[in-house]
Amino acid sequence: MDQNSKDSLMVWAGTILGATGGWWGATRLAARYAVPLGTWGVLGGGVIGAIAGAALTKMIVGDQGAIPQFEEGEL
């Protein structure tokens, strides 16, 4: 698998985790303050989380020093 494919998979994973975190965070925040968000509020939280997750993951993947690169014989 080439490096481009690995980077793309990492960005997709960050997007999915961000969407899950946004959905969960919006639900918890609404429950904490007893504010009914409805379906659109929860979906909005998921979309905002997905965008944030993708942006942060892409920033981390783009930084060459953030993720250590191991060669085949090092592990």
Backbone torsions as a table, in degrees:
resi	resn	phi	psi	omega
1	MET	NA	129.3	-178.4
2	ASP	-79.7	166.7	-174.8
3	GLN	-64.7	-33.7	179.3
4	ASN	-62.6	-41.4	178.8
5	SER	-67.1	-40.1	178.2
6	LYS	-63.4	-43.2	179.1
7	ASP	-63.2	-40.5	178.8
8	SER	-64.1	-42.0	178.1
9	LEU	-63.7	-37.9	178.8
10	MET	-66.7	-39.9	178.7
11	VAL	-65.6	-41.2	177.6
12	TRP	-63.6	-41.3	178.3
13	ALA	-63.6	-41.0	176.8
14	GLY	-64.1	-35.5	177.8
15	THR	-66.1	-44.3	-179.9
16	ILE	-66.4	-43.5	178.1
17	LEU	-65.8	-36.7	177.4
18	GLY	-65.7	-40.6	177.9
19	ALA	-64.2	-41.9	178.2
20	THR	-64.3	-43.5	178.3
21	GLY	-65.6	-38.4	177.8
22	GLY	-66.4	-41.6	177.4
23	TRP	-63.5	-47.1	-178.8
24	TRP	-65.8	-42.6	-179.1
25	GLY	-65.2	-41.2	178.4
26	ALA	-64.3	-41.0	179.1
27	THR	-64.7	-45.5	-179.5
28	ARG	-66.2	-40.8	-179.9
29	LEU	-65.8	-41.3	178.3
30	ALA	-66.1	-39.3	178.7
31	ALA	-68.4	-35.5	-179.0
32	ARG	-64.4	-41.8	-177.9
33	TYR	-99.7	7.7	177.3
34	ALA	54.8	45.7	178.1
35	VAL	-111.0	120.0	179.0
36	PRO	-74.2	116.1	-179.8
37	LEU	-85.1	-36.4	-175.9
38	GLY	79.2	-176.5	-176.7
39	THR	-65.9	-42.2	-177.0
40	TRP	-67.9	-33.3	178.0
41	GLY	-67.6	-42.4	178.8
42	VAL	-67.5	-41.8	177.0
43	LEU	-64.6	-38.3	176.5
44	GLY	-62.2	-40.9	176.1
45	GLY	-62.1	-39.5	177.2
46	GLY	-65.6	-40.4	179.5
47	VAL	-67.1	-43.4	178.4
48	ILE	-63.3	-41.1	177.1
49	GLY	-64.4	-38.6	178.9
50	ALA	-65.2	-42.1	179.2
51	ILE	-64.9	-43.8	179.3
52	ALA	-65.4	-42.2	179.1
53	GLY	-63.3	-42.6	179.0
54	ALA	-65.3	-42.4	-178.5
55	ALA	-65.8	-44.2	-179.3
56	LEU	-68.2	-40.4	179.4
57	THR	-66.3	-40.3	178.2
58	LYS	-64.6	-36.3	178.3
59	MET	-66.6	-40.4	179.3
60	ILE	-69.0	-42.4	179.7
61	VAL	-65.4	-36.0	-179.4
62	GLY	-70.1	-23.7	178.9
63	ASP	-84.1	113.7	-174.7
64	GLN	-67.3	-24.5	-178.6
65	GLY	-88.5	-8.7	-175.5
66	ALA	-76.3	-36.3	-177.6
67	ILE	-115.2	120.8	-179.9
68	PRO	-67.8	140.3	178.5
69	GLN	-103.3	118.2	-179.8
70	PHE	-101.6	139.3	174.4
71	GLU	-84.5	168.8	-174.9
72	GLU	-62.5	-37.5	-176.7
73	GLY	-89.6	-3.4	-175.1
74	GLU	-78.3	-27.4	-175.5
75	LEU	-90.1	NA	NA
